[in-house]
Amino acid sequence: MKRILNILIMILIFATSVHAEKAEEESIAIVKKMLNEKVVWAVSDVYPPYTFHSKEENKGFVVDVLKEIFEPLGYIVNYQTISWEKSLKMIDKGHADCLLGGYAKHAVNMGIPVPKYPIGVMRMHFFGKKGSYADTEWEYDGTEESLMKVKIGVQAGAVYGDEFDTYFKKAPRFSVQPNFGNQATRNNILKVLAGRIDVIIEDHNVLSFLVHQMDLKNKLISVGHEQNMGTPYYIFFSRKSPYYAQYTEILEKGLKQMIQSGQIDKIKTRYF
């Protein structure tokens, strides 16, 4: 079964690299029909330490949680990394079963009930270039006026919580610049270092991980953070998946057990 799955994944990857989005969706639908219901199709972008590239040995905290719950029951978790915007579209259309690391807003926007158990909380920080205007003069005080004083790099399709989303939606493109693709956070870091934007806003764990990985400890630093204590994030399933109810029930039972036993905290120590 695993050999068949790997072959089909290779066909899918080839198809998605040479065809347009419609052909991609058709390929996904064909592959899913050829596999049995014991495969959970999960998607997300590259967002370490929560989700790494699907080709890497370590898949990330959220992927490990999903696998810890479903694999002992005989399921195969097929995790693929694509852009965040495309991940949302695939879940909305039912071309994938599971979204990894979404906010309650993502679920609500697609008509999906907010899951019972979050798997953690993300808290947004601003990172800027050491010695820059953002570092030496700018200060985020929780107001839109302070946000208007800097050019901010964001991830296309992402939400950042009530504290920021209203301003980000109405701000001019020059002030809040979205980055597209599967490496949006990394690309925004490079834009900060090049002086094309003043700050990047991102979850503290993500930025801290990338700063360490890219050896930028003395170049990129935290220059502020959101005023509240952060936003819960979830694993949730597409309402258009034929296994929505079944997978949701399995996930809720599994997460409850992992939280009560402390297993979810043990998994966190692998990455945080």
N, C-alpha and C positions, 0 to 999 in steps of 0.2 A: 504493500500500500504506500509506504514512504517513497519507494522508487518511482511509482506512478505519479505521486504528488510532485516529486522533484522535476520529473519530465514535463508535467503540465505547467508548473511554475515557469520553467525555462521557455516554453512556448508562449506563455502569457507575457513574460518580460520582453521577448522578441517582438510580439505583436504590439505592445504598448510603446516600443521604441520607434516603430516605423509607421504607425497608423495614427489617425486623428482620434479625438476623444470618443466619437461614436463607435469606431472600430474597437477601441479599448474596452468599452462597456460591453459590446457584443462578445468579445473574447472572454471577459470575466464571467458572463452569464453561461457561456458554453462550458467553461472549465468547472464551474460550480455544479452544473447538472451532471457532469461526469463523475463527480465525487459524492460519497454518501454523506449522511447527516452528521457523521462523527468528526467533521472538519469545521473548526471555528475560524472564520476569515476575519482577521483583525488588521486594522490600518491605523497609521499615525505618521507624523513627520519625524525627522531626526531631531530629538529634543532631549539630549542627555542631561542628567542621568536618568530621566524618566523613560525615554525610549531612544535606543541607539539604532544605527542603521541595521536593517534586517540581515545583512551579510556578516555582521560582526558576531564574534562568539558570545559576548555579553550583550543581551538584548535590552536591558534596562529594567528599572524597578517595576514599572506598571506591567510590562510584558511578563516578568517573573511572577507577579501576583496572579495574572490570568492563567498562566501555565500551571501554577501550583494548585489552582482550583480545578481546572478542567482535565489535565493530563492523567491524574490518578483515576479518573472515571472513564478512561479509554478514548478521549478526544484527542485529535491532532490540532494544535494551534498553529495556523498558517498566518504568520505576521509579515506584513509588507510595509515598507516605508515609501511614502509618496508625499507630495506637498500637503500642508494642512488644509488648504482650500479644496483640493481634490479629495482628501479624506472625508471632509464634510459632505461633499456632493455624492460620494459613493455610499455613505451611510444613509443619506436622505433618499437616494434612489433605490436602496436595497441591494446594491452591487457588492456590498461587504456586510458582514454581520455586526462587527464590533468596533467601536471607536475608543481609543485609549487616551485618557487624560483630558476629557472634555469638561467644561463647566456646566452648571445647571442651565445657563442661558443657551448653550448649544442644544441641549436636549429639548428645551421648551420651543426653540425656533423650529425644530423638526417634528414637533408634536409627540415627543417621547417623554413619558413620565420621568421626573427626576428620580434617580436611583435612591434607595433607602440609605445606603452606606457610602460615604465618600472614602477614598483611599488615602487622602491627605489634604493638605492645605498649601496653596501657592501664595507667596507674598512678593509683590512686585517691588523691584529696586531699579533705580536709575544708575547706570554706569557711564562714566565719562573719561576722557583722556586726562591723565595726570598732568597738572599744570595748566590746563585749558580754562577757558571762561567758566565752563560748567563746574570745574573743580574749585576754582579760586573765588568766584564771584556769585554764581547762581545758587539759589537755595529753593528747594521745593517746600512750600508751606501749606500744601493741601488745597490751594486755590487755582482756578483756571488762569488767573493773572500770572502766576509764577510759571505755569506750563507754557504760556504764550511767549515767554522770553527765550525759549530754546527750540531748536529743531530736533525732533524726536524720531528715532527709528523704531518702527513697529513691524510685526509680522502680519502679512496680508491674511485676512479671514479670522484673526485671533480676537478674543475678547480679553479685557484686562480688569474687569470688575467695575462696579458702579462708580467708583471714585474717578475713573478715567474715561470710560466708554462714551459718555455723553459728549465730552470735549473732543475726543478723537474723531467722532463721526462728523462733527460740524467744522472742525479746524481745516484750514486750507491745506492742500496737498504739500505745499512747500514746508509747512510747519510740522506736519505729521506725515512721515514718509513710509509707506508700506514696502516691505521687501517680499518678493515672491520666491517660490521654489522650495526645495527640500532642505536647504541650508540657510534659511532666512536669518536666524539668530547669528550665526557665524558671519554671514555677509554684512549684517548691521554692525558687528564689532569692527570689521575692516573699514566700514564707512566712518565710524567714530575716529579711528586712528588716522584716517586720511583727511579728517577735518570737514567731511561733507555733511555730517550731522553733529549735533552737540552731545546728545546722549542716546543711549538705547534703554528701553524699558523692558524688563524681563524678570521672570522668577529668579530669586536670589540663588537658589541651588543650581539652576541652569547656567547663569552667568559665572558663578564661582567655579563651576566645573570647567567651563570653556576657557576661562582666564588661566586656570592652572594648566589645562591641556595645551593651550596655545603659547604657554610661557609668557604671559603678559602681566604678571603680578605687579611689576613696577611701571606699567604703562596704562593700565585700565583699572579704575577704582570705583567703588560705590560712592555716589554723591547725593544720595537721598533715597527714600522709600515711601511706599504708600502709608497713609495715616492709620488705616484700620489694620486688623490682624491677618488679613489675607482672605482668599476665596477657596472653598472646597473644590476638589476635582474628582472626577469619576471615571469608571468604565461603564459604558452603556451600549445597548444593542439597538439596531435598526428596527423600527416598527414594521418595516416591509420584509424583514427576514422571516421565512416560514417557521423559524425556531425561536422567535423573539421571546415568547412566554417561557419556553423551556430553558433557554439560556439565562434569562433574567432570574428565574427561580434558583438555578444552580449557583449563579454568581452571588445572590443575596445570602444564601445559606453558607456558601464558602467563605465570603467576607466576614460574616458574623462569627464564624468559628475562628478565623484567623485573627480577628481583633481580640476576641475573648482569650485566646490561647497565647497571644503575644507573637504569633508567627509573622504577622505583617511587619512588626518592628524588627524582627531578625532579618527579614529580607531587606529592609531599609539600610541596615548596617553594611550591606554589600556595596552600597552606592553613595551614602551620605556620611 
